[in-house]
Amino acid sequence: MAGKGRGVAFTFNIEALGIGRGSMPEARVGPSPLFPTIEFKPVPLKAGEDEDYMLALKQEMRGTMQRLPHNIKTPTNKAEVEKYTERYLKLKQIEDEDWTPDWNLFPKELMPQTKKRQVKKGTKKKTVKISPKDATEVLNKLDELAKTDDGNPEKSDDETEKKPGNEDGEEIEEEEYEEEDIEEENDYIESYFDNGEDFDAGSDDNMDGEATY
Amino acid sequence: MTAQEIRLCGLLLREHFGEVVEKVGKHLLGGGAQTLRGIAHETGLPLDLVKKTLCVLVQHGACSFTAGRKGPGSPAEYWACCDRILRILRYPRYIYTAKTLYGDTGELLTEELLQRGHMTMSGLVKTVADRLTQNMEEGHSVDYSEVSSTFSKFVETRFLQRCPPPVRAAQTGGGAQAAPGAAPAAPTGAAMLAPESFPDCYEVPRVTLVGRGKRQLAPEDGEEQRSAKRAKMDPETHGDEGIYWQVNFERFHQHFRDQAIISAVANKLDQTSSEIVRTILRMSEVTTSPAATCTKPLSANEIFRSLPASYNISRPTLDQYLTLLADDPMEFVGKAGESGGGMFVVNLHRALANLARATLESIVQERFGSRSARIFRLLLRKRHLEQKQVEDFAMIPAKEAKDMLYTLLSQNLVQLQEIPKTPDFAPSRTFYLYTVNQLPTARMLLQNCYKTVANLIERRLFESKESKRLLEKSQRIEAILASLQASGAEPEQLTEVEEMITAPEKQQLDVLRLHVNKLDSAENQVDETIFLLESYISSTAAAPT
């Protein structure tokens, strides 16, 4: 037993499988070559009238399809040197061949957009027009609130005092939303720009208030 | 869709519709159903260009769309039809078949229709009549009615069909029909209805078309340009607006399949038997559905009556032939009953399976030699064999047989099945059975075929790119020559222009032409194999046995 098993990696007799010592196929090393040598030459192509005709049809078809409007040219390839004649030919082709599909069969969204732009309607329709005076009032109020808010976050380090500060933050948040609406309405009011910085500061504070939450 | 299919589709799209379409098409193939915005965003192309591209794809049936799949009002989604794009490869064969069936008119009808995707009958008839007139001698022209009648014949034999009407109306009513639970990869909503499901699919509309094909005045204008112009120029209505026609690929495939069976019978047996099979197939052409496993049973009497008199087959001879065909191991023709002098059918699916098997065998034979093919055939017939049995039955020396078997195994043409006697899979107590599974092997070879065609196209593009300058030059010179000839130039002038291409350049051009022709021809012929394997695979899918 011991002598027999020496040097053999298998626990069984390989010969039983029909694989002799010399008849093991060679081990493969690495991937097979990209262009392996072909043992058997390929059969020649069929030749005949049919094949020739189909060949001609194929080449004609390809040529025609490339000239049809269905063949979409890449917009520009500046890399290549353009010849004058080429440009002339292309222009002519494009002008002659304009293809308009039957839009009944296609989704409406595929229709090319005509140049007329839809008038951009306001994002939000507000019935009440706020006068500049109102706006400044509101902004002033906001400033005040911002100032009061300035103090709040510093105080709110304590666990117990956190709650009121929090409420304040919420209030200011609400205010801010209001402000946003107004801002959109009053995009072109000069006073807005005057107070803009203050408003920004307020929102920053508001952020602080949130951070303590 | 496999990577090979997508690659081939991309190449085909590029060749026929340009690189932009290729990009969008590949994106659609790889990503499933998508919305317009999504496509534009992910491909990084301008929106207008994407729209145009989608129009082209939809026009050619290479892309479908459905609106409101995710509930009413949601944007339309687009997906590409891989099968339809691969059909581009077979265009020459469709056109050639149309020519053999209906002559030049048929050829041009099919060609125009394939080039344009879909057309109205009046538009198509006009274009074809004009083109036919163009090719005729001066003073002759083709009447529209002649072309119309060929068109009607085409529709009667179902080679052309109406495009399914726009699905928008149906969609709004039953958006829920489009099965929201369906896998997004296969959006088979109402939009995927087969054209056959519409009752007037093969109904030719009444078209008022009078006149003859017109000859264009300036012959240097391109064919297409003129027809497009004409379409714009006459706004008169013909009563068939909105009814579009497309090529019925299924019907063509049915025809190809029948031809394949007939020629196989002719090769296996003889001409007469193939004519008998042809008669049976022709008789059942209309009565048998395209997906049927076999034709409707026909009695020997009926077959005899339908045989063309020119074949000169007497009744006893016919009976003998039919028995012979029914007994043939290829099983093309089967006997379905005894009444009426024997009822006979053509086993369409069995025939396809046999043809596919023969294809596999010959592929193995050509790639690995006849002795490997012997092993392959042996395994096909005996199903499961141990290595020792293979060596014995094939009567090939053990060492060589092993080598061949392992080569086939490594190429995945042969599979290995382990059957352990004990659950520990110990090699000494395990049977190793070699087997060939026809269907998976056919699928694998089909993928190989796709890869081959893609490689051929790639090579052809490379060849023509290499000598682009030369090709352009020769084209220019040809154009100059043509214009000179038209203006009646002196022969010396002509030869002078001809000599602008030097002898070595000419030689190079000839070599290039030879290569390109060979590659193109190879593409056509690989497609025949593709057709056979595709039909076999789809036939097994249709009939779960």
Interface residues (C-beta under 8 A of the other chain):
Chain A: F10 F12 N13 A16 L17 G18 I19 S23 P25 E39 F40 P42 V43 L45 K46 D50 E51 Y53 M54 L55 L57 K58 Q59 M61 R62 T64 M65 Q66 R67 L68 P69 H70 N71 I72 K73 T74 P75 Q93 D96 E97 D98 W99 P101 D102 N104 L105 F106 P107 E109 L110 M111 P112 Q113
Chain B: E15 H16 F17 G18 E19 V20 V21 L36 P46 D48 L49 K51 K52 T53 L54 C55 V56 V58 Q59 H60 F65 A67 P75 A76 Y91 P92 R93 I95 Y96 K99 E111 L114 Q115 R116 G117 C163 P166 G222 E223 E224 Q225 A228 K229 G242 Y244 E366 R367 F368 G369 Q387 K388 A398 K399 K402 D403 Y406 A426 P427 S428 Y432 N517 K518 D520 S521 A522 E523 N524 Q525
